[in-house]
Amino acid sequence: MADLTVLARENPWWADTRALDRDPQIRAVDTAPFAWRPPFPFTSDPPAVYTLRGPRQVGKTTLLKLLIRDLIAVRQRSPRSLLYLDCERVGLTGPIELAEALRVYLDWVQGLELVHICLDEVTRVRDWGSGIRGLADSGALQSAVVIATGSHALDIKRGGERMPGRRGRAEHLDYLLMPLSFRDYVGLRSPDIAAHLPALGSLEPTLDLLPLAQEAALHGVNLAADFHRYLATGGFLAAVAREAQEGRIGPDLFMQYRDAVVGEVIRTGHRESYFRELVRWLCPRLGREFSWRDVAGETEIGTHVTARHYLEDMEELYVWHIFQRVKHPDRPSPAFKSPKKLYPADPFTFHALYSWGRGAADPWQTVGESLSQPTAASRIVESIVANHLRRAYGGNCFYYRSPGGQEVDFVAFGEHRRRTATVEVKWRDRIERRDWGTLAERGGGLLLTRSGLGQLAAEPPTVAVPVHLFAAIFAGAQTLIPVRYTD
């Protein structure tokens, strides 16, 4: 049982607020070559229960610690009104243990008008939602704002679903923290440029994108350089900071991320050896169609059912995205029995897993080799586009292949199930009619290139925009994303 002594050890700022400045996560932010200040969307209007999900190592713990420091330093909150609890480190395993630990704290601070309870990696607690629900039903959380984080989409979702009507009235109660989008990466690395970039919220209508891209092109050289770095580091803050400080990323950081992912693989009941073989099989096939049976038949995993479990579980852990083929380009109906495509959730995810699968002694060297190969680099670029579209449109983003074999990389649907974007990626300098002909045949769309910028056709509306300009202005792809569990 977590008594007050254990809780005090987790919250040294109760005794000395200067302890926050010595906290490892906060020190990493304060000593970084850039200033990362995440938004804090959690209101101080109790009672409320928020969830914050996202991949391991993405910065959820850091966000909570920065929130606590902000509440103390800026909003002049009592340090004792702020509880941080690493559920994994403290060893809480069930809802009763969780509820008892929180009762110890709530009894101690009884009388305070408002408390914030930050539950880090709460998905390590079995049926954690039941523990919070019991406290809410007893009235113990009337003065509390609870923020629960986790690295597994299903675990955090199930916990939230077990508290209907008890979570508060805020417009958004569930958030997803992902590695930095490219737009946010530019804001971090090149804030002077980011301040002058226009913002594109939607890809419809297509022709409206062109003048915004032309405005961003005034900073094209610098944005292209940032994009090249983003291809190597992705948006994980530790990787971005290390490359900015040292010009490379050491093997220790790749290993740290890999171990975090493998730990989750084992926790879900899968084998590390099978997962590594799966990584070796998948990495050269980014953006290429495959079926569950392909995976089973060409690896030692066994059955297509097992292969599906591995792939879908890793998607729930934010390791990669699985894109379904859509049955018709104008209707968001996935063809679940058709082949799928897979893209990593971030370039650093790909590099870390690819180098591990190959057994590379120096992963940073492997990164350089991958980006120097046109085919491999184009797949990583396509993955960035896939990830940004998935952030903006959630599960309403697919790819399309016609009965005649014509393919469109991405088809996204917005409100009222209406097609909002048709996107093709061609990572090359020279663009020909055949590169965008399928877009024109399907009603127009966006051709993302390496360097071409301009209007290809007015009717149907079709434009070409360099990927780095598109990603720099696409504000629809956020880093901290309000979500619905149906997304």
Secondary structure by P-SEA (a helix, b strand, c coil): cccaaaaaaacccccccccccccaaaaaaaaccbbbbbbbcccccccbbbbbbbcccccaaaaaaaaaaaaacccccccccbbbbcccccccccaaaaaaaaaaaaaaaccccbbbbbbcccccccaaaaaaaaaaaacccccbbbbbbbccaaaaaaaaaacccccccccccbbbbccccaaaaaaaacaaaaaabbbbccccccccaaaaaaaaccaaaaaaaaaaaaacccccaaaaaaaaacccccaaaaaaaaaaaaaaaaaacccaaaaaaaaaaccccccccccaaaaaaacccccaaaaaaaaaaaaaaccbbbbbbbccccccccccccbbbbbcccaaaaaaaaaaaaccccaaaaaaaaaacaaaaaaaaaaaaaaaaaaacccccbbbbccccccccbbbbcccccccbbbbbbccccccccccaaaaaacbbbbbccccccccccccbbbbbcaaaaaaacccccccccccccc
